[in-house]
Structure formats: structure tokens, C-alpha cells
Amino acid sequence: MRYACTVAELRAGGGMRPITLGAREVLVVGTDDGIRAVDRSCPHEGFRLDAGEVRGQELTCPAHGWRFDLRSGACVTAGEDIRTYTVDVRDGAIFVDVDVAPTDQELTLASEAVLGALETGRGSLAARRTARLLALGEDPRRVALLLARYGGSHADAGLDPETAAVADALALVPHLDERAVALVFADVASALAARLARASPRFGPDPATHSHCTLGGMLGNDSCGVHSVFSEFYGPGPRTSDHVEELDVVTYGGERVRARATDELELRRVHSLGGRIAQIYDRLLALRDRHSELCSTPEVHALGRQSARGAASRRSRTR
């Protein structure tokens, strides 16, 4: 059992209090049937549950509405269960038992957190998350593989001294205690984040499926993704369409066309050419016109004005 907080502190925080206990981030929750403790992150996509809503013995994730029974951890909607922890209250102090074996899901989420820190170039965060991953019980060899794969796929020609240092860290493991191993790997992760943040360009729209999606799918869905905010403020914009100047398209029938943003004059020119390409453009225009009312509400216009103001603000900040 580890000390988490006092009952008074829990009440002062509105009945929910996030706590870091060792390698685990726990959410302590007060209910009408006692005090519970669960993982702080939703098992769906890792969103924090701090801002969730508690009703009776159920906690609802604010991101996608997954609901969890705080007593058992069972997901009462369609989804994965959440880990619960044994709680003990002694003289107004709350203790939580976090000394439990990690699940594969927990290790996966912790590994993704390391990659997220590396992607954003945040060295100190990459160091902390790497140390936390090892403290959860992950094999140092798997952590080394995680760091080496990232370094090898993002460095110039796959070569840089920081990625090579992963092998050095792994070689030291048999000679160090657990704390020293964590420090060595944390140092390597920090160096990787700092080095690759300077050297590697990023394509901001990277959806949650970035490890196995295609550029065609991203174009079709106009994807954004976890780094779209960087692209919004420091690049052309948050969505894939913001990064597209022109598409070189080959249809199923074998016709080839270069498609780009078109004004009315260009549309009339394409229509006058006739043929299959003109038919495609005409059908796209018909689709647009058929649903134009859905794109003409005051809410949509207001959103467009907000986007325009945001774009102007971004341009002014980058000058």
C-alpha cells in the first residue's frame, strides 16, 4: 500500500484526485459507496479521466463516453475494462495498492507515451516516460528495441550517435541495478528526442492509425491527428487537405488528370472539354449542389469565420 492523499484533499478536489504512485498514474474517486481507485487513463485512446463524470458507481470518459464500473473496472459500454486498485482508508489518509503486475495493454500505452514524447522533441518528458515504462516492469531489451526502431527510422540514413547509444545502454544492463538502468535509458531517450526534433521534419496530420494507414486514405478522410495542432500553428494547417497543392489522379478507366482547387472559370473550361473527366467534374458539382444547404447554416459560416481568423492569426505569428 502507498499513501495517495487525505480524504479532505479528495473532497477539496471535487471528489476526484489524480495521483502518481511510482510508475502508475492513478485516479482516486469518491463515491456514495466509498473511495475507489482506477487507472487515470481511459483504455480506449488514453484520454485522462480526471474531467469525467461520476454517477453512482460509474465513471464516464469525457472523450468518447466509455463508462466504467468503479467497483470492478468493467466497461459497461462496448469496450475494454479499466484496472482497479485496492484502497484502504486509515485515520483520514487514503492508501492505494499499486504493486501489481502490468497488463500487455498498460505496457503498450506506456510505450506509445514514450513515442509521443520522442515525436514532439520533449527530452525531459521522454526521459520520465522511459523510466516509468521500465518501472512498470517492461523488459529493458524491449525498451531498447523501441528506442532503436524509432531512432533508426527517423535519423538521417538511420544513423546517429544517439541511436547507437541504445546498444551501449543495453550492454550495461547486466552490470547495473534497476534504478541505474532506468537512468541510463532515460538519458538516451532524452538525447534521441532532442536530436531528432532538430533533424526530422514531421507531417502534422497523422491519425491514430498512422502506423498502418495509407496516404490515399488520409486524403479521402481529410485526416488530422495527434500532431495536427503543431501543423495548425507552425505549418499550412491541421488537415491533410491543407497540405495538398495538386493531385495527379488516374481513374479506373485509365484517364489521368491533375486535380487542384478550381474556380468557376476553370470548372467551365473543364466542362467545355467534354469526355470522361468533364463527366466526373459535373457529377462532383452535382453532389456539392445537392448538399449545399447542409454547408450553408449559420453555424457552418461562423465556423468558417473562426477558421479564417485563426489562419490570419497564425500568419501574423509566423512573420
C-alpha positions in Angstrom: 0.0 0.0 0.0 1.2 3.5 -0.8 0.0 6.8 0.5 -2.1 8.7 -2.0 -3.8 11.7 -0.3 -6.1 12.6 2.5 -9.9 12.3 2.5 -10.0 16.1 2.9 -7.8 16.7 -0.1 -10.1 14.3 -2.2 -13.2 16.3 -1.2 -11.5 19.6 -1.8 -10.7 18.4 -5.4 -14.4 17.7 -6.1 -14.2 14.0 -5.4 -11.5 13.1 -7.9 -7.8 13.4 -7.5 -5.1 12.2 -9.9 -2.0 10.7 -8.2 1.3 9.4 -9.5 2.4 6.4 -7.4 5.7 5.0 -8.6 5.2 4.1 -12.2 1.5 4.3 -12.2 -0.9 7.2 -12.7 -4.0 6.6 -10.6 -7.3 8.4 -10.3 -8.8 8.3 -6.7 -12.5 8.8 -6.8 -15.0 9.4 -4.0 -18.4 7.7 -4.5 -21.6 7.3 -2.4 -20.4 3.8 -1.5 -16.8 4.5 -0.6 -13.5 5.5 -2.2 -12.3 3.8 -5.4 -9.1 4.0 -7.4 -8.6 3.2 -11.1 -6.1 4.0 -13.8 -6.1 7.6 -14.7 -6.1 7.0 -18.5 -9.0 5.6 -20.4 -8.1 2.2 -22.1 -9.7 3.4 -25.3 -7.2 6.0 -26.5 -5.5 7.1 -23.3 -7.5 10.3 -22.6 -7.4 11.5 -19.0 -10.4 10.6 -16.9 -10.0 13.5 -14.5 -12.7 15.5 -16.2 -15.0 12.5 -16.4 -18.4 12.4 -14.8 -19.2 10.2 -11.8 -22.8 8.9 -11.3 -23.3 6.4 -8.5 -20.6 3.8 -9.1 -19.9 4.7 -12.8 -17.3 6.9 -14.3 -17.7 8.2 -17.8 -14.8 9.2 -20.0 -15.2 12.8 -21.3 -13.7 12.0 -24.7 -15.8 9.2 -26.2 -18.4 8.3 -23.5 -17.0 4.9 -22.4 -18.5 4.1 -18.9 -16.7 2.1 -16.2 -17.9 0.4 -13.1 -15.6 1.8 -10.4 -16.0 -1.3 -8.2 -14.9 -3.9 -10.8 -13.4 -1.8 -13.6 -15.8 -3.4 -16.1 -16.7 -1.3 -19.1 -20.5 -1.1 -19.2 -20.4 0.1 -22.8 -18.7 -1.8 -25.6 -15.0 -1.6 -24.8 -12.1 -2.7 -22.7 -12.1 -2.8 -18.9 -10.1 -0.5 -16.7 -7.7 -1.5 -13.9 -8.9 -1.0 -10.4 -6.8 -0.8 -7.2 -7.4 -1.9 -3.7 -8.0 1.2 -1.4 -7.5 1.4 2.3 -8.5 4.4 4.4 -6.7 4.9 7.8 -7.3 7.9 10.0 -8.4 10.1 7.2 -5.5 9.0 4.9 -6.0 7.1 1.7 -3.6 4.3 0.7 -3.7 2.5 -2.7 -2.1 -0.8 -3.6 -0.3 -0.3 -6.9 2.1 -3.1 -6.6 0.5 -5.3 -9.3 1.8 -6.9 -12.4 1.3 -4.8 -15.6 -1.0 -5.9 -18.4 0.0 -6.0 -22.0 -2.3 -3.1 -22.6 -0.7 -1.0 -19.9 2.8 -1.7 -21.4 1.5 -0.8 -24.9 0.1 2.5 -23.7 3.3 3.3 -21.8 5.3 2.5 -24.9 3.1 4.8 -27.0 3.6 7.6 -24.5 7.4 7.3 -24.9 7.0 7.5 -28.7 4.7 10.6 -28.3 7.4 12.4 -26.3 10.1 11.5 -28.8 7.9 12.8 -31.7 7.3 16.1 -30.0 11.0 16.5 -29.2 10.4 16.8 -25.5 13.6 15.3 -23.9 12.7 15.6 -20.2 9.2 14.0 -20.9 10.8 11.2 -23.0 13.2 10.5 -20.1 10.4 10.4 -17.5 8.2 8.2 -19.6 11.0 5.8 -20.4 11.9 5.4 -16.7 8.2 4.9 -16.0 7.9 2.2 -18.7 10.8 0.3 -17.1 9.4 0.8 -13.6 6.2 -0.8 -14.8 8.2 -4.0 -15.5 8.9 -3.8 -19.2 12.0 -5.8 -20.3 15.0 -3.4 -21.0 15.5 -5.3 -24.2 12.1 -4.3 -25.5 12.6 -0.7 -24.4 15.9 -0.8 -26.3 14.1 -2.1 -29.4 11.5 0.6 -29.1 14.1 3.4 -29.0 16.4 1.8 -31.7 13.5 1.4 -34.1 12.4 5.0 -33.6 15.9 6.3 -34.0 16.7 4.1 -37.0 13.6 5.2 -38.8 13.9 8.9 -38.1 17.6 9.7 -38.2 19.5 10.6 -41.4 20.0 7.4 -43.2 19.2 5.6 -40.0 22.5 6.6 -38.4 23.2 8.9 -35.5 25.2 8.6 -32.2 22.1 8.8 -30.1 20.6 5.7 -31.7 23.9 3.9 -31.4 23.9 4.7 -27.7 20.9 2.4 -27.3 23.2 -0.5 -27.8 25.6 0.8 -25.2 22.7 1.2 -22.7 21.6 -2.4 -23.3 25.1 -3.7 -22.8 25.3 -2.0 -19.4 22.1 -3.7 -18.1 23.7 -6.8 -16.6 26.1 -4.6 -14.6 23.6 -2.1 -13.1 20.8 -2.1 -10.6 17.2 -1.2 -11.7 17.5 2.4 -10.8 20.7 2.9 -12.7 19.3 1.1 -15.7 16.3 3.5 -15.7 18.6 6.5 -15.5 20.8 5.3 -18.5 17.8 4.6 -20.7 16.1 7.8 -19.7 19.3 9.7 -20.7 19.4 8.0 -24.1 15.6 8.7 -24.7 16.2 12.4 -23.8 19.1 12.6 -26.2 17.1 10.9 -29.0 14.2 13.4 -28.6 16.5 16.4 -28.7 18.5 15.2 -31.7 15.6 14.0 -33.8 13.4 17.0 -33.0 16.0 19.2 -34.7 16.7 16.8 -37.6 13.4 15.3 -38.7 10.5 17.1 -40.4 7.0 16.0 -39.4 3.8 15.7 -41.4 1.3 17.1 -38.9 -1.8 15.2 -39.9 -1.0 11.8 -38.5 -4.2 9.9 -37.5 -4.3 7.3 -34.7 -3.9 4.7 -37.5 -0.7 6.3 -38.7 1.3 3.0 -38.3 -0.8 1.2 -40.9 -2.8 3.8 -42.8 -2.2 5.0 -46.4 -1.8 8.5 -47.8 -4.8 7.8 -50.1 -6.9 7.0 -47.0 -5.7 10.2 -45.3 -6.7 12.2 -48.4 -10.1 10.5 -48.6 -10.8 11.2 -45.0 -9.1 14.5 -44.8 -7.3 13.3 -41.7 -5.8 15.4 -38.9 -4.3 13.6 -35.9 -2.4 14.0 -32.7 0.2 16.4 -34.2 -2.3 18.5 -36.2 -2.0 21.3 -33.6 1.7 21.7 -34.5 0.8 21.9 -38.1 -2.0 24.3 -37.4 0.2 26.9 -35.7 3.5 26.2 -37.5 2.5 24.8 -40.8 -0.1 25.1 -43.6 -3.0 23.8 -41.4 -4.2 20.9 -39.3 -5.8 18.7 -42.0 -4.4 16.7 -44.9 -6.2 19.0 -47.4 -4.3 22.0 -46.1 -1.1 20.3 -47.3 -2.2 19.3 -50.8 -1.4 21.6 -53.7 -2.4 19.2 -56.5 -3.3 15.6 -57.1 -2.2 13.5 -60.0 -5.1 11.1 -60.4 -5.5 8.0 -62.6 -9.1 6.8 -62.8 -10.2 3.2 -63.0 -10.8 3.8 -66.7 -7.2 4.8 -67.3 -7.8 8.6 -67.6 -5.2 10.8 -66.0 -6.0 14.3 -64.6 -4.3 16.8 -62.4 -6.8 18.0 -59.9 -6.5 21.1 -57.7 -8.6 23.9 -56.2 -10.7 25.2 -59.0 -12.6 28.4 -59.5 -15.7 28.8 -61.7 -13.7 29.8 -64.8 -11.6 26.6 -64.5 -14.7 24.5 -64.0 -16.3 25.9 -67.1 -13.1 25.2 -69.1 -13.1 21.5 -67.9 -16.8 21.2 -68.8 -16.2 22.5 -72.3 -13.5 19.8 -72.9 -16.1 17.1 -72.7 -15.3 13.4 -72.2 -14.9 11.3 -69.0 -13.1 13.9 -67.0 -15.8 16.5 -67.6 -18.4 14.0 -66.5 -16.5 13.4 -63.2 -16.3 17.1 -62.5 -20.0 17.5 -63.4 -21.0 14.8 -61.0 -18.9 16.3 -58.2 -20.6 19.6 -58.8 -24.0 18.0 -58.7 -23.0 16.3 -55.4 -21.9 19.7 -54.0 -25.1 21.4 -55.1 -27.4 18.7 -53.8 -26.0 19.1 -50.3 -25.3 22.8 -50.4 -27.9 23.6 -47.8 -26.0 21.4 -45.2 -23.0 23.7 -45.8 -24.9 27.0 -45.6 -26.1 27.0 -42.0 -25.2 30.0 -39.7 -23.1 27.6 -37.6 -21.0 26.5 -40.5 -20.5 30.1 -41.6 -19.5 31.0 -38.1 -17.0 28.1 -38.0 -15.6 29.3 -41.3 -15.1 32.8 -40.0 -13.4 31.4 -36.9 -11.1 29.3 -39.1 -10.2 32.4 -41.2 -9.4 34.4 -38.1 -7.3 31.6 -36.8 -5.4 31.3 -40.1 -4.8 35.1 -40.1 -3.6 34.9 -36.5 -1.2 32.0 -37.4 0.2 34.0 -40.3 0.8 37.1 -38.1 2.6 34.9 -35.6 4.9 33.4 -38.1 6.0 36.6 -39.7 
